[in-house]
Amino acid sequence: MLAAAPQLKIALASIERCQAGFDAKHALFEVAIARFSKMNEGFTIKRFKADWVISWMLENFPPVAQKQGDN
């Protein structure tokens, strides 16, 4: 069992790093949502939905590169 101790320490350290990274990403996500909500104050809900859909589409489906012949 003593040989497994260093591997366990490495695994625990890895889990801690992953958790710290998750916490940092979650905090950034919360900031982004707050800023996005602030930008949309005063607009109708349709505007909010349109902005959300456009940003989601750009995030998940990046624009296709143009062909060299297209200008």
mmCIF file as Biopython writes it, N, C-alpha, C and O atoms, coordinates in Angstrom:
data_model
#
loop_
_atom_site.group_PDB
_atom_site.id
_atom_site.type_symbol
_atom_site.label_atom_id
_atom_site.label_alt_id
_atom_site.label_comp_id
_atom_site.label_asym_id
_atom_site.label_entity_id
_atom_site.label_seq_id
_atom_site.pdbx_PDB_ins_code
_atom_site.Cartn_x
_atom_site.Cartn_y
_atom_site.Cartn_z
_atom_site.occupancy
_atom_site.B_iso_or_equiv
_atom_site.auth_seq_id
_atom_site.auth_asym_id
_atom_site.pdbx_PDB_model_num
ATOM 1   N N  . MET A ? 1  ? 0.813   -1.199 0.000   1.0 0.0 1  A 1 
ATOM 2   C CA . MET A ? 1  ? 0.000   0.000  0.000   1.0 0.0 1  A 1 
ATOM 3   C C  . MET A ? 1  ? 0.853   1.258  0.000   1.0 0.0 1  A 1 
ATOM 4   O O  . MET A ? 1  ? 0.392   2.309  -0.445  1.0 0.0 1  A 1 
ATOM 5   N N  . LEU A ? 2  ? 2.065   1.179  0.480   1.0 0.0 2  A 1 
ATOM 6   C CA . LEU A ? 2  ? 2.902   2.372  0.536   1.0 0.0 2  A 1 
ATOM 7   C C  . LEU A ? 2  ? 3.251   2.883  -0.858  1.0 0.0 2  A 1 
ATOM 8   O O  . LEU A ? 2  ? 3.442   4.085  -1.037  1.0 0.0 2  A 1 
ATOM 9   N N  . ALA A ? 3  ? 3.337   2.000  -1.844  1.0 0.0 3  A 1 
ATOM 10  C CA . ALA A ? 3  ? 3.674   2.425  -3.199  1.0 0.0 3  A 1 
ATOM 11  C C  . ALA A ? 3  ? 2.540   3.243  -3.815  1.0 0.0 3  A 1 
ATOM 12  O O  . ALA A ? 3  ? 2.783   4.065  -4.699  1.0 0.0 3  A 1 
ATOM 13  N N  . ALA A ? 4  ? 1.324   3.030  -3.366  1.0 0.0 4  A 1 
ATOM 14  C CA . ALA A ? 4  ? 0.179   3.754  -3.919  1.0 0.0 4  A 1 
ATOM 15  C C  . ALA A ? 4  ? 0.055   5.164  -3.350  1.0 0.0 4  A 1 
ATOM 16  O O  . ALA A ? 4  ? -0.649  5.995  -3.923  1.0 0.0 4  A 1 
ATOM 17  N N  . ALA A ? 5  ? 0.717   5.445  -2.245  1.0 0.0 5  A 1 
ATOM 18  C CA . ALA A ? 5  ? 0.592   6.751  -1.602  1.0 0.0 5  A 1 
ATOM 19  C C  . ALA A ? 5  ? 1.012   7.898  -2.520  1.0 0.0 5  A 1 
ATOM 20  O O  . ALA A ? 5  ? 0.275   8.881  -2.603  1.0 0.0 5  A 1 
ATOM 21  N N  . PRO A ? 6  ? 2.165   7.833  -3.222  1.0 0.0 6  A 1 
ATOM 22  C CA . PRO A ? 6  ? 2.512   8.940  -4.122  1.0 0.0 6  A 1 
ATOM 23  C C  . PRO A ? 6  ? 1.496   9.105  -5.255  1.0 0.0 6  A 1 
ATOM 24  O O  . PRO A ? 6  ? 1.194   10.227 -5.662  1.0 0.0 6  A 1 
ATOM 25  N N  . GLN A ? 7  ? 0.975   7.995  -5.757  1.0 0.0 7  A 1 
ATOM 26  C CA . GLN A ? 7  ? -0.022  8.082  -6.822  1.0 0.0 7  A 1 
ATOM 27  C C  . GLN A ? 7  ? -1.307  8.731  -6.309  1.0 0.0 7  A 1 
ATOM 28  O O  . GLN A ? 7  ? -1.960  9.490  -7.025  1.0 0.0 7  A 1 
ATOM 29  N N  . LEU A ? 8  ? -1.653  8.428  -5.082  1.0 0.0 8  A 1 
ATOM 30  C CA . LEU A ? 8  ? -2.841  9.027  -4.481  1.0 0.0 8  A 1 
ATOM 31  C C  . LEU A ? 8  ? -2.649  10.527 -4.302  1.0 0.0 8  A 1 
ATOM 32  O O  . LEU A ? 8  ? -3.562  11.310 -4.561  1.0 0.0 8  A 1 
ATOM 33  N N  . LYS A ? 9  ? -1.461  10.925 -3.859  1.0 0.0 9  A 1 
ATOM 34  C CA . LYS A ? 9  ? -1.174  12.353 -3.694  1.0 0.0 9  A 1 
ATOM 35  C C  . LYS A ? 9  ? -1.249  13.078 -5.035  1.0 0.0 9  A 1 
ATOM 36  O O  . LYS A ? 9  ? -1.779  14.185 -5.120  1.0 0.0 9  A 1 
ATOM 37  N N  . ILE A ? 10 ? -0.720  12.453 -6.072  1.0 0.0 10 A 1 
ATOM 38  C CA . ILE A ? 10 ? -0.764  13.055 -7.411  1.0 0.0 10 A 1 
ATOM 39  C C  . ILE A ? 10 ? -2.211  13.181 -7.878  1.0 0.0 10 A 1 
ATOM 40  O O  . ILE A ? 10 ? -2.600  14.204 -8.441  1.0 0.0 10 A 1 
ATOM 41  N N  . ALA A ? 11 ? -3.002  12.141 -7.643  1.0 0.0 11 A 1 
ATOM 42  C CA . ALA A ? 11 ? -4.410  12.167 -8.051  1.0 0.0 11 A 1 
ATOM 43  C C  . ALA A ? 11 ? -5.174  13.253 -7.304  1.0 0.0 11 A 1 
ATOM 44  O O  . ALA A ? 11 ? -5.972  13.976 -7.899  1.0 0.0 11 A 1 
ATOM 45  N N  . LEU A ? 12 ? -4.931  13.367 -6.005  1.0 0.0 12 A 1 
ATOM 46  C CA . LEU A ? 12 ? -5.609  14.397 -5.215  1.0 0.0 12 A 1 
ATOM 47  C C  . LEU A ? 12 ? -5.196  15.796 -5.659  1.0 0.0 12 A 1 
ATOM 48  O O  . LEU A ? 12 ? -6.034  16.695 -5.737  1.0 0.0 12 A 1 
ATOM 49  N N  . ALA A ? 13 ? -3.916  15.984 -5.950  1.0 0.0 13 A 1 
ATOM 50  C CA . ALA A ? 13 ? -3.448  17.286 -6.434  1.0 0.0 13 A 1 
ATOM 51  C C  . ALA A ? 13 ? -4.094  17.623 -7.774  1.0 0.0 13 A 1 
ATOM 52  O O  . ALA A ? 13 ? -4.457  18.773 -8.023  1.0 0.0 13 A 1 
ATOM 53  N N  . SER A ? 14 ? -4.235  16.628 -8.623  1.0 0.0 14 A 1 
ATOM 54  C CA . SER A ? 14 ? -4.874  16.832 -9.927  1.0 0.0 14 A 1 
ATOM 55  C C  . SER A ? 14 ? -6.339  17.229 -9.761  1.0 0.0 14 A 1 
ATOM 56  O O  . SER A ? 14 ? -6.828  18.122 -10.453 1.0 0.0 14 A 1 
ATOM 57  N N  . ILE A ? 15 ? -7.024  16.572 -8.856  1.0 0.0 15 A 1 
ATOM 58  C CA . ILE A ? 15 ? -8.430  16.901 -8.590  1.0 0.0 15 A 1 
ATOM 59  C C  . ILE A ? 15 ? -8.551  18.325 -8.060  1.0 0.0 15 A 1 
ATOM 60  O O  . ILE A ? 15 ? -9.455  19.060 -8.456  1.0 0.0 15 A 1 
ATOM 61  N N  . GLU A ? 16 ? -7.646  18.719 -7.167  1.0 0.0 16 A 1 
ATOM 62  C CA . GLU A ? 16 ? -7.678  20.078 -6.622  1.0 0.0 16 A 1 
ATOM 63  C C  . GLU A ? 16 ? -7.459  21.116 -7.717  1.0 0.0 16 A 1 
ATOM 64  O O  . GLU A ? 16 ? -8.122  22.153 -7.732  1.0 0.0 16 A 1 
ATOM 65  N N  . ARG A ? 17 ? -6.523  20.839 -8.642  1.0 0.0 17 A 1 
ATOM 66  C CA . ARG A ? 17 ? -6.280  21.775 -9.751  1.0 0.0 17 A 1 
ATOM 67  C C  . ARG A ? 17 ? -7.501  21.883 -10.642 1.0 0.0 17 A 1 
ATOM 68  O O  . ARG A ? 17 ? -7.861  22.977 -11.078 1.0 0.0 17 A 1 
ATOM 69  N N  . CYS A ? 18 ? -8.143  20.752 -10.917 1.0 0.0 18 A 1 
ATOM 70  C CA . CYS A ? 18 ? -9.351  20.768 -11.754 1.0 0.0 18 A 1 
ATOM 71  C C  . CYS A ? 18 ? -10.464 21.564 -11.077 1.0 0.0 18 A 1 
ATOM 72  O O  . CYS A ? 18 ? -11.168 22.335 -11.729 1.0 0.0 18 A 1 
ATOM 73  N N  . GLN A ? 19 ? -10.617 21.375 -9.778  1.0 0.0 19 A 1 
ATOM 74  C CA . GLN A ? 19 ? -11.657 22.100 -9.041  1.0 0.0 19 A 1 
ATOM 75  C C  . GLN A ? 19 ? -11.378 23.595 -9.050  1.0 0.0 19 A 1 
ATOM 76  O O  . GLN A ? 19 ? -12.297 24.397 -9.213  1.0 0.0 19 A 1 
ATOM 77  N N  . ALA A ? 20 ? -10.117 23.977 -8.876  1.0 0.0 20 A 1 
ATOM 78  C CA . ALA A ? 20 ? -9.757  25.398 -8.902  1.0 0.0 20 A 1 
ATOM 79  C C  . ALA A ? 20 ? -10.042 25.995 -10.275 1.0 0.0 20 A 1 
ATOM 80  O O  . ALA A ? 20 ? -10.539 27.117 -10.380 1.0 0.0 20 A 1 
ATOM 81  N N  . GLY A ? 21 ? -9.729  25.248 -11.321 1.0 0.0 21 A 1 
ATOM 82  C CA . GLY A ? 21 ? -10.015 25.713 -12.680 1.0 0.0 21 A 1 
ATOM 83  C C  . GLY A ? 21 ? -11.506 25.857 -12.918 1.0 0.0 21 A 1 
ATOM 84  O O  . GLY A ? 21 ? -11.952 26.813 -13.553 1.0 0.0 21 A 1 
ATOM 85  N N  . PHE A ? 22 ? -12.279 24.903 -12.407 1.0 0.0 22 A 1 
ATOM 86  C CA . PHE A ? 22 ? -13.735 24.970 -12.550 1.0 0.0 22 A 1 
ATOM 87  C C  . PHE A ? 22 ? -14.287 26.183 -11.828 1.0 0.0 22 A 1 
ATOM 88  O O  . PHE A ? 22 ? -15.137 26.892 -12.365 1.0 0.0 22 A 1 
ATOM 89  N N  . ASP A ? 23 ? -13.808 26.432 -10.603 1.0 0.0 23 A 1 
ATOM 90  C CA . ASP A ? 23 ? -14.282 27.578 -9.833  1.0 0.0 23 A 1 
ATOM 91  C C  . ASP A ? 23 ? -13.972 28.885 -10.553 1.0 0.0 23 A 1 
ATOM 92  O O  . ASP A ? 23 ? -14.799 29.796 -10.578 1.0 0.0 23 A 1 
ATOM 93  N N  . ALA A ? 24 ? -12.778 28.976 -11.138 1.0 0.0 24 A 1 
ATOM 94  C CA . ALA A ? 24 ? -12.395 30.193 -11.858 1.0 0.0 24 A 1 
ATOM 95  C C  . ALA A ? 24 ? -13.277 30.383 -13.089 1.0 0.0 24 A 1 
ATOM 96  O O  . ALA A ? 24 ? -13.725 31.496 -13.364 1.0 0.0 24 A 1 
ATOM 97  N N  . LYS A ? 25 ? -13.529 29.303 -13.835 1.0 0.0 25 A 1 
ATOM 98  C CA . LYS A ? 25 ? -14.383 29.403 -15.024 1.0 0.0 25 A 1 
ATOM 99  C C  . LYS A ? 25 ? -15.808 29.768 -14.636 1.0 0.0 25 A 1 
ATOM 100 O O  . LYS A ? 25 ? -16.465 30.549 -15.324 1.0 0.0 25 A 1 
ATOM 101 N N  . HIS A ? 26 ? -16.287 29.200 -13.531 1.0 0.0 26 A 1 
ATOM 102 C CA . HIS A ? 26 ? -17.647 29.496 -13.081 1.0 0.0 26 A 1 
ATOM 103 C C  . HIS A ? 26 ? -17.771 30.969 -12.701 1.0 0.0 26 A 1 
ATOM 104 O O  . HIS A ? 26 ? -18.775 31.613 -13.008 1.0 0.0 26 A 1 
ATOM 105 N N  . ALA A ? 27 ? -16.745 31.499 -12.032 1.0 0.0 27 A 1 
ATOM 106 C CA . ALA A ? 27 ? -16.758 32.915 -11.658 1.0 0.0 27 A 1 
ATOM 107 C C  . ALA A ? 27 ? -16.764 33.795 -12.904 1.0 0.0 27 A 1 
ATOM 108 O O  . ALA A ? 27 ? -17.496 34.783 -12.959 1.0 0.0 27 A 1 
ATOM 109 N N  . LEU A ? 28 ? -15.955 33.448 -13.904 1.0 0.0 28 A 1 
ATOM 110 C CA . LEU A ? 28 ? -15.936 34.214 -15.148 1.0 0.0 28 A 1 
ATOM 111 C C  . LEU A ? 28 ? -17.285 34.129 -15.854 1.0 0.0 28 A 1 
ATOM 112 O O  . LEU A ? 28 ? -17.751 35.113 -16.430 1.0 0.0 28 A 1 
ATOM 113 N N  . PHE A ? 29 ? -17.907 32.965 -15.811 1.0 0.0 29 A 1 
ATOM 114 C CA . PHE A ? 29 ? -19.221 32.791 -16.424 1.0 0.0 29 A 1 
ATOM 115 C C  . PHE A ? 29 ? -20.244 33.696 -15.753 1.0 0.0 29 A 1 
ATOM 116 O O  . PHE A ? 29 ? -21.051 34.336 -16.428 1.0 0.0 29 A 1 
ATOM 117 N N  . GLU A ? 30 ? -20.212 33.750 -14.428 1.0 0.0 30 A 1 
ATOM 118 C CA . GLU A ? 30 ? -21.144 34.606 -13.694 1.0 0.0 30 A 1 
ATOM 119 C C  . GLU A ? 30 ? -20.940 36.073 -14.057 1.0 0.0 30 A 1 
ATOM 120 O O  . GLU A ? 30 ? -21.912 36.813 -14.205 1.0 0.0 30 A 1 
ATOM 121 N N  . VAL A ? 31 ? -19.686 36.500 -14.201 1.0 0.0 31 A 1 
ATOM 122 C CA . VAL A ? 31 ? -19.383 37.879 -14.594 1.0 0.0 31 A 1 
ATOM 123 C C  . VAL A ? 31 ? -19.912 38.146 -15.997 1.0 0.0 31 A 1 
ATOM 124 O O  . VAL A ? 31 ? -20.502 39.196 -16.251 1.0 0.0 31 A 1 
ATOM 125 N N  . ALA A ? 32 ? -19.704 37.207 -16.900 1.0 0.0 32 A 1 
ATOM 126 C CA . ALA A ? 32 ? -20.178 37.380 -18.277 1.0 0.0 32 A 1 
ATOM 127 C C  . ALA A ? 32 ? -21.699 37.489 -18.321 1.0 0.0 32 A 1 
ATOM 128 O O  . ALA A ? 32 ? -22.234 38.326 -19.048 1.0 0.0 32 A 1 
ATOM 129 N N  . ILE A ? 33 ? -22.393 36.668 -17.566 1.0 0.0 33 A 1 
ATOM 130 C CA . ILE A ? 33 ? -23.859 36.725 -17.530 1.0 0.0 33 A 1 
ATOM 131 C C  . ILE A ? 33 ? -24.319 38.063 -16.967 1.0 0.0 33 A 1 
ATOM 132 O O  . ILE A ? 33 ? -25.258 38.665 -17.488 1.0 0.0 33 A 1 
ATOM 133 N N  . ALA A ? 34 ? -23.668 38.531 -15.909 1.0 0.0 34 A 1 
ATOM 134 C CA . ALA A ? 34 ? -24.046 39.821 -15.325 1.0 0.0 34 A 1 
ATOM 135 C C  . ALA A ? 34 ? -23.837 40.955 -16.321 1.0 0.0 34 A 1 
ATOM 136 O O  . ALA A ? 34 ? -24.693 41.830 -16.450 1.0 0.0 34 A 1 
ATOM 137 N N  . ARG A ? 35 ? -22.711 40.950 -17.024 1.0 0.0 35 A 1 
ATOM 138 C CA . ARG A ? 35 ? -22.452 41.995 -18.020 1.0 0.0 35 A 1 
ATOM 139 C C  . ARG A ? 35 ? -23.452 41.917 -19.163 1.0 0.0 35 A 1 
ATOM 140 O O  . ARG A ? 35 ? -23.950 42.944 -19.624 1.0 0.0 35 A 1 
ATOM 141 N N  . PHE A ? 36 ? -23.747 40.711 -19.619 1.0 0.0 36 A 1 
ATOM 142 C CA . PHE A ? 36 ? -24.696 40.537 -20.714 1.0 0.0 36 A 1 
ATOM 143 C C  . PHE A ? 36 ? -26.080 41.033 -20.302 1.0 0.0 36 A 1 
ATOM 144 O O  . PHE A ? 36 ? -26.761 41.694 -21.086 1.0 0.0 36 A 1 
ATOM 145 N N  . SER A ? 37 ? -26.492 40.722 -19.089 1.0 0.0 37 A 1 
ATOM 146 C CA . SER A ? 37 ? -27.788 41.186 -18.597 1.0 0.0 37 A 1 
ATOM 147 C C  . SER A ? 37 ? -27.816 42.704 -18.498 1.0 0.0 37 A 1 
ATOM 148 O O  . SER A ? 37 ? -28.815 43.336 -18.841 1.0 0.0 37 A 1 
ATOM 149 N N  . LYS A ? 38 ? -26.717 43.285 -18.027 1.0 0.0 38 A 1 
ATOM 150 C CA . LYS A ? 38 ? -26.628 44.745 -17.898 1.0 0.0 38 A 1 
ATOM 151 C C  . LYS A ? 38 ? -26.737 45.415 -19.269 1.0 0.0 38 A 1 
ATOM 152 O O  . LYS A ? 38 ? -27.392 46.448 -19.404 1.0 0.0 38 A 1 
ATOM 153 N N  . MET A ? 39 ? -26.093 44.826 -20.293 1.0 0.0 39 A 1 
ATOM 154 C CA . MET A ? 39 ? -26.139 45.396 -21.642 1.0 0.0 39 A 1 
ATOM 155 C C  . MET A ? 39 ? -27.554 45.381 -22.198 1.0 0.0 39 A 1 
ATOM 156 O O  . MET A ? 39 ? -27.911 46.243 -23.001 1.0 0.0 39 A 1 
ATOM 157 N N  . ASN A ? 40 ? -28.358 44.421 -21.787 1.0 0.0 40 A 1 
ATOM 158 C CA . ASN A ? 40 ? -29.695 44.268 -22.351 1.0 0.0 40 A 1 
ATOM 159 C C  . ASN A ? 40 ? -30.784 44.937 -21.525 1.0 0.0 40 A 1 
ATOM 160 O O  . ASN A ? 40 ? -31.965 44.766 -21.824 1.0 0.0 40 A 1 
ATOM 161 N N  . GLU A ? 41 ? -30.419 45.695 -20.492 1.0 0.0 41 A 1 
ATOM 162 C CA . GLU A ? 41 ? -31.433 46.399 -19.710 1.0 0.0 41 A 1 
ATOM 163 C C  . GLU A ? 41 ? -32.123 47.427 -20.593 1.0 0.0 41 A 1 
ATOM 164 O O  . GLU A ? 41 ? -31.475 48.135 -21.363 1.0 0.0 41 A 1 
ATOM 165 N N  . GLY A ? 42 ? -33.426 47.501 -20.477 1.0 0.0 42 A 1 
ATOM 166 C CA . GLY A ? 42 ? -34.182 48.477 -21.246 1.0 0.0 42 A 1 
ATOM 167 C C  . GLY A ? 42 ? -34.651 47.965 -22.596 1.0 0.0 42 A 1 
ATOM 168 O O  . GLY A ? 42 ? -35.485 48.602 -23.240 1.0 0.0 42 A 1 
ATOM 169 N N  . PHE A ? 43 ? -34.138 46.837 -23.032 1.0 0.0 43 A 1 
ATOM 170 C CA . PHE A ? 43 ? -34.584 46.265 -24.295 1.0 0.0 43 A 1 
ATOM 171 C C  . PHE A ? 43 ? -35.727 45.293 -24.033 1.0 0.0 43 A 1 
ATOM 172 O O  . PHE A ? 43 ? -35.902 44.801 -22.918 1.0 0.0 43 A 1 
ATOM 173 N N  . THR A ? 44 ? -36.474 45.034 -25.046 1.0 0.0 44 A 1 
ATOM 174 C CA . THR A ? 44 ? -37.560 44.066 -24.900 1.0 0.0 44 A 1 
ATOM 175 C C  . THR A ? 44 ? -36.983 42.662 -24.801 1.0 0.0 44 A 1 
ATOM 176 O O  . THR A ? 44 ? -35.817 42.433 -25.121 1.0 0.0 44 A 1 
ATOM 177 N N  . ILE A ? 45 ? -37.802 41.737 -24.361 1.0 0.0 45 A 1 
ATOM 178 C CA . ILE A ? 45 ? -37.350 40.349 -24.231 1.0 0.0 45 A 1 
ATOM 179 C C  . ILE A ? 45 ? -36.992 39.772 -25.589 1.0 0.0 45 A 1 
ATOM 180 O O  . ILE A ? 45 ? -36.122 38.906 -25.680 1.0 0.0 45 A 1 
ATOM 181 N N  . LYS A ? 46 ? -37.652 40.238 -26.652 1.0 0.0 46 A 1 
ATOM 182 C CA . LYS A ? 46 ? -37.315 39.745 -27.988 1.0 0.0 46 A 1 
ATOM 183 C C  . LYS A ? 46 ? -35.883 40.111 -28.339 1.0 0.0 46 A 1 
ATOM 184 O O  . LYS A ? 46 ? -35.169 39.316 -28.951 1.0 0.0 46 A 1 
ATOM 185 N N  . ARG A ? 47 ? -35.462 41.302 -27.958 1.0 0.0 47 A 1 
ATOM 186 C CA . ARG A ? 47 ? -34.088 41.723 -28.234 1.0 0.0 47 A 1 
ATOM 187 C C  . ARG A ? 47 ? -33.115 40.827 -27.465 1.0 0.0 47 A 1 
ATOM 188 O O  . ARG A ? 47 ? -32.092 40.409 -28.007 1.0 0.0 47 A 1 
ATOM 189 N N  . PHE A ? 48 ? -33.433 40.537 -26.215 1.0 0.0 48 A 1 
ATOM 190 C CA . PHE A ? 48 ? -32.574 39.681 -25.403 1.0 0.0 48 A 1 
ATOM 191 C C  . PHE A ? 48 ? -32.461 38.298 -26.034 1.0 0.0 48 A 1 
ATOM 192 O O  . PHE A ? 48 ? -31.366 37.743 -26.128 1.0 0.0 48 A 1 
ATOM 193 N N  . LYS A ? 49 ? -33.584 37.747 -26.462 1.0 0.0 49 A 1 
ATOM 194 C CA . LYS A ? 49 ? -33.566 36.419 -27.073 1.0 0.0 49 A 1 
ATOM 195 C C  . LYS A ? 49 ? -32.755 36.432 -28.359 1.0 0.0 49 A 1 
ATOM 196 O O  . LYS A ? 49 ? -31.984 35.508 -28.617 1.0 0.0 49 A 1 
ATOM 197 N N  . ALA A ? 50 ? -32.925 37.477 -29.169 1.0 0.0 50 A 1 
ATOM 198 C CA . ALA A ? 50 ? -32.184 37.564 -30.426 1.0 0.0 50 A 1 
ATOM 199 C C  . ALA A ? 50 ? -30.690 37.645 -30.155 1.0 0.0 50 A 1 
ATOM 200 O O  . ALA A ? 50 ? -29.911 36.949 -30.805 1.0 0.0 50 A 1 
ATOM 201 N N  . ASP A ? 51 ? -30.274 38.483 -29.206 1.0 0.0 51 A 1 
ATOM 202 C CA . ASP A ? 51 ? -28.854 38.595 -28.864 1.0 0.0 51 A 1 
ATOM 203 C C  . ASP A ? 51 ? -28.313 37.269 -28.357 1.0 0.0 51 A 1 
ATOM 204 O O  . ASP A ? 51 ? -27.198 36.871 -28.694 1.0 0.0 51 A 1 
ATOM 205 N N  . TRP A ? 52 ? -29.109 36.591 -27.547 1.0 0.0 52 A 1 
ATOM 206 C CA . TRP A ? 52 ? -28.660 35.323 -26.987 1.0 0.0 52 A 1 
ATOM 207 C C  . TRP A ? 52 ? -28.493 34.290 -28.091 1.0 0.0 52 A 1 
ATOM 208 O O  . TRP A ? 52 ? -27.491 33.575 -28.126 1.0 0.0 52 A 1 
ATOM 209 N N  . VAL A ? 53 ? -29.462 34.206 -28.987 1.0 0.0 53 A 1 
ATOM 210 C CA . VAL A ? 53 ? -29.393 33.220 -30.069 1.0 0.0 53 A 1 
ATOM 211 C C  . VAL A ? 53 ? -28.210 33.512 -30.982 1.0 0.0 53 A 1 
ATOM 212 O O  . VAL A ? 53 ? -27.486 32.595 -31.369 1.0 0.0 53 A 1 
ATOM 213 N N  . ILE A ? 54 ? -28.008 34.777 -31.328 1.0 0.0 54 A 1 
ATOM 214 C CA . ILE A ? 54 ? -26.884 35.140 -32.194 1.0 0.0 54 A 1 
ATOM 215 C C  . ILE A ? 54 ? -25.564 34.784 -31.527 1.0 0.0 54 A 1 
ATOM 216 O O  . ILE A ? 54 ? -24.692 34.195 -32.166 1.0 0.0 54 A 1 
ATOM 217 N N  . SER A ? 55 ? -25.402 35.129 -30.259 1.0 0.0 55 A 1 
ATOM 218 C CA . SER A ? 55 ? -24.138 34.828 -29.577 1.0 0.0 55 A 1 
ATOM 219 C C  . SER A ? 55 ? -23.931 33.321 -29.448 1.0 0.0 55 A 1 
ATOM 220 O O  . SER A ? 55 ? -22.806 32.841 -29.582 1.0 0.0 55 A 1 
ATOM 221 N N  . TRP A ? 56 ? -25.002 32.568 -29.190 1.0 0.0 56 A 1 
ATOM 222 C CA . TRP A ? 56 ? -24.877 31.119 -29.089 1.0 0.0 56 A 1 
ATOM 223 C C  . TRP A ? 56 ? -24.476 30.525 -30.433 1.0 0.0 56 A 1 
ATOM 224 O O  . TRP A ? 56 ? -23.620 29.642 -30.490 1.0 0.0 56 A 1 
ATOM 225 N N  . MET A ? 57 ? -25.088 31.000 -31.511 1.0 0.0 57 A 1 
ATOM 226 C CA . MET A ? 57 ? -24.757 30.486 -32.845 1.0 0.0 57 A 1 
ATOM 227 C C  . MET A ? 57 ? -23.298 30.784 -33.194 1.0 0.0 57 A 1 
ATOM 228 O O  . MET A ? 57 ? -22.601 29.917 -33.720 1.0 0.0 57 A 1 
ATOM 229 N N  . LEU A ? 58 ? -22.835 31.993 -32.910 1.0 0.0 58 A 1 
ATOM 230 C CA . LEU A ? 58 ? -21.450 32.341 -33.214 1.0 0.0 58 A 1 
ATOM 231 C C  . LEU A ? 58 ? -20.474 31.519 -32.383 1.0 0.0 58 A 1 
ATOM 232 O O  . LEU A ? 58 ? -19.392 31.164 -32.849 1.0 0.0 58 A 1 
ATOM 233 N N  . GLU A ? 59 ? -20.865 31.221 -31.156 1.0 0.0 59 A 1 
ATOM 234 C CA . GLU A ? 59 ? -20.007 30.427 -30.270 1.0 0.0 59 A 1 
ATOM 235 C C  . GLU A ? 59 ? -19.905 28.981 -30.754 1.0 0.0 59 A 1 
ATOM 236 O O  . GLU A ? 59 ? -18.821 28.399 -30.768 1.0 0.0 59 A 1 
ATOM 237 N N  . ASN A ? 60 ? -21.029 28.415 -31.145 1.0 0.0 60 A 1 
ATOM 238 C CA . ASN A ? 60 ? -21.070 26.994 -31.473 1.0 0.0 60 A 1 
ATOM 239 C C  . ASN A ? 60 ? -20.894 26.674 -32.946 1.0 0.0 60 A 1 
ATOM 240 O O  . ASN A ? 60 ? -20.534 25.551 -33.299 1.0 0.0 60 A 1 
ATOM 241 N N  . PHE A ? 61 ? -21.139 27.638 -33.797 1.0 0.0 61 A 1 
ATOM 242 C CA . PHE A ? 61 ? -21.010 27.436 -35.236 1.0 0.0 61 A 1 
ATOM 243 C C  . PHE A ? 61 ? -20.243 28.609 -35.832 1.0 0.0 61 A 1 
ATOM 244 O O  . PHE A ? 61 ? -20.851 29.529 -36.378 1.0 0.0 61 A 1 
ATOM 245 N N  . PRO A ? 62 ? -18.904 28.587 -35.734 1.0 0.0 62 A 1 
ATOM 246 C CA . PRO A ? 62 ? -18.122 29.715 -36.254 1.0 0.0 62 A 1 
ATOM 247 C C  . PRO A ? 62 ? -18.327 29.874 -37.753 1.0 0.0 62 A 1 
ATOM 248 O O  . PRO A ? 62 ? -18.615 28.901 -38.450 1.0 0.0 62 A 1 
ATOM 249 N N  . PRO A ? 63 ? -18.179 31.104 -38.252 1.0 0.0 63 A 1 
ATOM 250 C CA . PRO A ? 63 ? -18.380 31.337 -39.687 1.0 0.0 63 A 1 
ATOM 251 C C  . PRO A ? 63 ? -17.446 30.474 -40.528 1.0 0.0 63 A 1 
ATOM 252 O O  . PRO A ? 63 ? -16.306 30.210 -40.146 1.0 0.0 63 A 1 
ATOM 253 N N  . VAL A ? 64 ? -17.944 30.048 -41.660 1.0 0.0 64 A 1 
ATOM 254 C CA . VAL A ? 64 ? -17.154 29.238 -42.584 1.0 0.0 64 A 1 
ATOM 255 C C  . VAL A ? 64 ? -16.168 30.155 -43.295 1.0 0.0 64 A 1 
ATOM 256 O O  . VAL A ? 64 ? -16.514 31.271 -43.681 1.0 0.0 64 A 1 
ATOM 257 N N  . ALA A ? 65 ? -14.946 29.680 -43.464 1.0 0.0 65 A 1 
ATOM 258 C CA . ALA A ? 65 ? -13.933 30.477 -44.162 1.0 0.0 65 A 1 
ATOM 259 C C  . ALA A ? 65 ? -14.373 30.694 -45.606 1.0 0.0 65 A 1 
ATOM 260 O O  . ALA A ? 65 ? -14.926 29.799 -46.245 1.0 0.0 65 A 1 
ATOM 261 N N  . GLN A ? 66 ? -14.116 31.897 -46.103 1.0 0.0 66 A 1 
ATOM 262 C CA . GLN A ? 66 ? -14.498 32.213 -47.478 1.0 0.0 66 A 1 
ATOM 263 C C  . GLN A ? 66 ? -13.581 31.492 -48.450 1.0 0.0 66 A 1 
ATOM 264 O O  . GLN A ? 66 ? -12.410 31.244 -48.161 1.0 0.0 66 A 1 
ATOM 265 N N  . LYS A ? 67 ? -14.132 31.162 -49.601 1.0 0.0 67 A 1 
ATOM 266 C CA . LYS A ? 67 ? -13.322 30.574 -50.662 1.0 0.0 67 A 1 
ATOM 267 C C  . LYS A ? 67 ? -12.464 31.673 -51.268 1.0 0.0 67 A 1 
ATOM 268 O O  . LYS A ? 67 ? -12.821 32.849 -51.190 1.0 0.0 67 A 1 
ATOM 269 N N  . GLN A ? 68 ? -11.344 31.310 -51.867 1.0 0.0 68 A 1 
ATOM 270 C CA . GLN A ? 68 ? -10.449 32.312 -52.431 1.0 0.0 68 A 1 
ATOM 271 C C  . GLN A ? 68 ? -11.103 33.069 -53.577 1.0 0.0 68 A 1 
ATOM 272 O O  . GLN A ? 68 ? -10.771 34.235 -53.791 1.0 0.0 68 A 1 
ATOM 273 N N  . GLY A ? 69 ? -12.008 32.463 -54.315 1.0 0.0 69 A 1 
ATOM 274 C CA . GLY A ? 69 ? -12.654 33.116 -55.442 1.0 0.0 69 A 1 
ATOM 275 C C  . GLY A ? 69 ? -13.719 34.117 -55.021 1.0 0.0 69 A 1 
ATOM 276 O O  . GLY A ? 69 ? -14.093 34.985 -55.810 1.0 0.0 69 A 1 
ATOM 277 N N  . ASP A ? 70 ? -14.224 34.012 -53.770 1.0 0.0 70 A 1 
ATOM 278 C CA . ASP A ? 70 ? -15.273 34.920 -53.298 1.0 0.0 70 A 1 
ATOM 279 C C  . ASP A ? 70 ? -14.662 36.197 -52.751 1.0 0.0 70 A 1 
ATOM 280 O O  . ASP A ? 70 ? -13.716 36.152 -51.965 1.0 0.0 70 A 1 
ATOM 281 N N  . ASN A ? 71 ? -15.195 37.320 -53.160 1.0 0.0 71 A 1 
ATOM 282 C CA . ASN A ? 71 ? -14.751 38.621 -52.617 1.0 0.0 71 A 1 
ATOM 283 C C  . ASN A ? 71 ? -15.928 39.459 -52.273 1.0 0.0 71 A 1 
ATOM 284 O O  . ASN A ? 71 ? -15.768 40.586 -51.804 1.0 0.0 71 A 1 
#
